Amino acid sequence: MSSDRLSDLEKILTNYRKQVSGKELTLTTTPDEDKERIKLQIAKLKTEIAKSNTSF
């Protein structure tokens, strides 16, 4: 795998991780009726992270 591809994948993973972190922080201040939606978004992002990790 080229170093450019590896660098791109690392950037993608970093972006996903930042998104998950932000959503997890949001859960602490979100009304209960919105929490399930955010948890689903987090789960989707974690699935994308797992898919990206298998690209290495």
C-alpha positions in Angstrom: 0.0 0.0 0.0 1.4 3.4 -0.9 2.3 5.9 1.7 -0.2 8.3 0.1 -3.0 5.8 0.6 -2.0 5.1 4.1 -1.9 8.8 4.9 -5.4 9.3 3.4 -6.8 6.4 5.5 -5.3 7.8 8.6 -6.9 11.2 7.9 -10.2 9.5 7.3 -10.0 7.5 10.6 -9.0 10.7 12.5 -12.0 12.5 11.1 -14.3 9.6 12.1 -12.8 9.5 15.6 -13.4 13.3 16.0 -17.0 12.9 14.9 -17.6 10.0 17.4 -15.9 12.0 20.2 -18.1 15.1 19.5 -21.3 13.0 19.4 -20.4 11.2 22.7 -19.8 14.6 24.3 -23.2 15.8 22.9 -24.9 12.9 24.6 -24.1 14.4 28.0 -26.2 17.5 27.2 -28.8 16.2 24.9 -32.4 15.7 25.9 -33.4 12.1 26.4 -35.6 12.1 23.3 -32.6 12.7 21.1 -30.1 10.4 22.7 -31.2 7.3 20.8 -30.7 9.0 17.4 -27.2 10.1 18.4 -26.3 6.7 19.7 -27.4 5.3 16.3 -25.2 7.9 14.6 -22.2 6.9 16.8 -22.8 3.2 16.0 -22.8 4.0 12.3 -19.6 6.0 12.6 -17.9 3.1 14.5 -19.0 0.7 11.7 -17.3 3.0 9.2 -14.2 3.1 11.3 -14.1 -0.7 11.4 -14.5 -0.8 7.6 -11.7 1.7 7.2 -9.4 -0.3 9.5 -9.8 -3.4 7.3 -8.6 -1.3 4.4 -5.1 -1.2 5.9 
